[in-house]
Amino acid sequence: MIIGGLPLLGISILNHDPVFSGSFQELSASDLLALFYTSIFGSAISYGVFFYSATKGSLTKLSSLTFLTPMFASIF
């Protein structure tokens, strides 16, 4: 996730994103809520489910979860 975030960081800096220019006032409450939602459901919970399935579940369920990850990401 860190390696994937580095190009996004570069693009944000080049596009003069408000976060890097210091003007946090340009971010609305819905922007902050979207960032919070994405960080919780897009990373923390999905990794928790993946590693729980890896330790407790069967390999068939784990491979199904891996292939269905893009679908769940689109839904969330």
C-alpha positions in Angstrom: 0.0 0.0 0.0 2.9 2.3 0.7 4.5 1.6 -2.7 1.1 2.2 -4.4 0.6 5.4 -2.5 3.9 7.0 -3.5 2.8 7.8 -7.1 -0.4 9.2 -5.8 1.5 11.4 -3.4 3.6 12.7 -6.4 0.5 13.4 -8.5 -1.1 15.2 -5.5 2.0 17.4 -5.0 2.2 18.2 -8.8 -1.5 19.1 -8.9 -1.2 21.5 -5.9 -3.5 19.5 -3.7 -4.9 21.6 -0.8 -3.4 19.3 1.8 0.1 20.1 0.7 -0.4 23.8 0.1 -1.5 24.2 3.7 -5.1 25.3 3.0 -7.1 22.7 4.8 -10.1 25.0 4.7 -10.7 24.0 1.1 -11.5 20.4 2.3 -15.1 20.0 3.1 -16.6 17.7 5.7 -17.6 15.2 3.0 -14.0 15.1 1.7 -12.7 14.2 5.2 -15.5 11.7 5.7 -14.6 10.0 2.3 -10.9 9.8 3.3 -11.9 8.3 6.7 -14.3 5.8 5.1 -11.7 4.7 2.5 -8.9 4.3 5.0 -11.0 2.2 7.4 -13.0 0.0 5.0 -10.4 0.0 2.2 -7.5 -1.0 4.2 -7.9 -1.9 7.8 -11.0 -4.1 7.7 -10.2 -5.7 4.4 -6.7 -6.7 5.6 -8.2 -8.0 8.8 -10.7 -10.2 7.0 -8.0 -11.4 4.6 -5.6 -12.4 7.4 -8.4 -13.9 9.5 -9.4 -16.1 6.6 -5.8 -17.0 6.0 -5.3 -18.3 9.5 -8.8 -19.8 10.3 -10.4 -20.5 6.9 -9.8 -22.8 4.1 -7.6 -22.0 1.1 -10.6 -22.2 -1.2 -12.4 -19.4 0.6 -9.2 -17.4 0.7 -8.7 -17.6 -3.0 -12.3 -16.7 -3.6 -11.9 -13.7 -1.4 -8.8 -12.6 -3.3 -10.6 -12.8 -6.6 -13.6 -11.0 -5.3 -11.6 -8.1 -3.7 -12.1 -5.7 -6.7 -15.9 -6.3 -6.6 -16.0 -5.5 -2.9 -13.9 -2.4 -3.5 -16.3 -1.2 -6.1 -19.3 -1.7 -3.9 -17.7 0.1 -0.9 
